[in-house]
Amino acid sequence: MNIYIKDSEIATENIVPGKRVYGEQLFEKDNLEYRFWNPNRSKLAAAYLNGLESLNIAEQSETLYLGASTGTTVSHISDIAKDGFIYALEFSPVSMRKLVRLCEKRPNIAPILGDATKPKKYLNLVSKVDLIYCDVAQPNQTDAFIDNMNLFLKEEGFGIIMIKSRSIDVNQKPQKIFKQEEKKLKEKGFKIVEKVKLEPYEKDHICFLVKNIF
Ligand SMILES: C[S@@+](CC[C@H](N)C(=O)[O-])C[C@H]1O[C@@H](n2cnc3c(N)ncnc32)[C@H](O)[C@@H]1O
């Protein structure tokens, strides 16, 4: 993976040299340009800095990204999977406008205006992928993630879901919510490969990396 990690700093090799996406700093190393990846803005950066080790995104990887927003994390996956492709799904037209501008500069991302809880509506637009990434911060997000995994994940692919306990139930202890969502994933036939908490970057969040059980 073309990721630079040193101490608490993480960066990706910039596939659009000279261009920033969200105001991040650029730097050069060994004649290559990198973009700093802000773990306070991207849960995937936070997960990597907190020790996520089994998710190696290949240069040719294809990803379905649920909850792309304006493309902060999507842009870093686009750097890593530079010869791959990202279907970036988002249901807010306001965020979509910015996401479309990002896609104009990065040909390995396709924006899709759609609802992650209704995957059959974009069945004709998305092919099978190596990675499904879910960060929609909604109460029913684990169900939406499972439905998308069942429809779009290649047999050997990985899924990653970022769970914010307060989006599911503000009155429950985060640990209880995490256990409940983990149980749901296991009952639906998925194996938890890794779980990583996202503090100090994100409070009461956990990242589950999952695979199909055969
Ligand atoms: C926490 S933000 C995502 C941040 C983004 N993943 C990043 O790291 O750059 C959650 C996003 O999910 C979107 N969202 C929420 N529910 C959704 C749904 N059912 N389908 C598609 N997008 C959804 C929201 O509009 C919001 O942009």
The ligand as an SDF file (V2000), in Angstrom:
LIG
                    3D

 27 29  0  0  0  0  0  0  0  0999 V2000
  -20.1120   10.6530    8.9520 C   0  0  0  0  0  0  0  0  0  0  0  0
  -20.5190   11.2620    7.3530 S   0  0  0  0  0  0  0  0  0  0  0  0
  -19.3680   10.4510    6.3200 C   0  0  0  0  0  0  0  0  0  0  0  0
  -17.9820   11.0320    6.3040 C   0  0  0  0  0  0  0  0  0  0  0  0
  -17.1330   10.3600    5.2250 C   0  0  0  0  0  0  0  0  0  0  0  0
  -17.2630    8.9340    5.3270 N   0  0  0  0  0  0  0  0  0  0  0  0
  -15.6760   10.7200    5.2870 C   0  0  0  0  0  0  0  0  0  0  0  0
  -14.9390   10.1300    6.0970 O   0  0  0  0  0  0  0  0  0  0  0  0
  -15.2190   11.5480    4.4910 O   0  0  0  0  0  0  0  0  0  0  0  0
  -21.9630   10.3490    6.9770 C   0  0  0  0  0  0  0  0  0  0  0  0
  -22.4880   10.6080    5.5900 C   0  0  0  0  0  0  0  0  0  0  0  0
  -23.4360    9.5910    5.2900 O   0  0  0  0  0  0  0  0  0  0  0  0
  -24.4900   10.1700    4.5440 C   0  0  0  0  0  0  0  0  0  0  0  0
  -25.6450    9.2720    4.6860 N   0  0  0  0  0  0  0  0  0  0  0  0
  -26.4170    9.0850    5.7910 C   0  0  0  0  0  0  0  0  0  0  0  0
  -27.3710    8.1600    5.5500 N   0  0  0  0  0  0  0  0  0  0  0  0
  -27.1790    7.7390    4.2760 C   0  0  0  0  0  0  0  0  0  0  0  0
  -27.8320    6.7880    3.4530 C   0  0  0  0  0  0  0  0  0  0  0  0
  -28.8640    6.0750    3.9120 N   0  0  0  0  0  0  0  0  0  0  0  0
  -27.3910    6.6050    2.1940 N   0  0  0  0  0  0  0  0  0  0  0  0
  -26.3380    7.3210    1.7200 C   0  0  0  0  0  0  0  0  0  0  0  0
  -25.6740    8.2510    2.4460 N   0  0  0  0  0  0  0  0  0  0  0  0
  -26.0880    8.4510    3.7120 C   0  0  0  0  0  0  0  0  0  0  0  0
  -24.6670   11.5500    5.1450 C   0  0  0  0  0  0  0  0  0  0  0  0
  -25.3170   12.4350    4.2700 O   0  0  0  0  0  0  0  0  0  0  0  0
  -23.2020   11.9360    5.4270 C   0  0  0  0  0  0  0  0  0  0  0  0
  -22.6550   12.6310    4.3370 O   0  0  0  0  0  0  0  0  0  0  0  0
  1  2  1  0
  2  3  1  0
  2 10  1  0
  3  4  1  0
  4  5  1  0
  5  6  1  0
  5  7  1  0
  7  8  2  0
  7  9  1  0
 10 11  1  0
 11 12  1  0
 11 26  1  0
 12 13  1  0
 13 14  1  0
 13 24  1  0
 14 15  1  0
 14 23  1  0
 15 16  2  0
 16 17  1  0
 17 18  1  0
 17 23  2  0
 18 19  1  0
 18 20  2  0
 20 21  1  0
 21 22  2  0
 22 23  1  0
 24 25  1  0
 24 26  1  0
 26 27  1  0
M  CHG  2   2   1   9  -1
M  END
$$$$
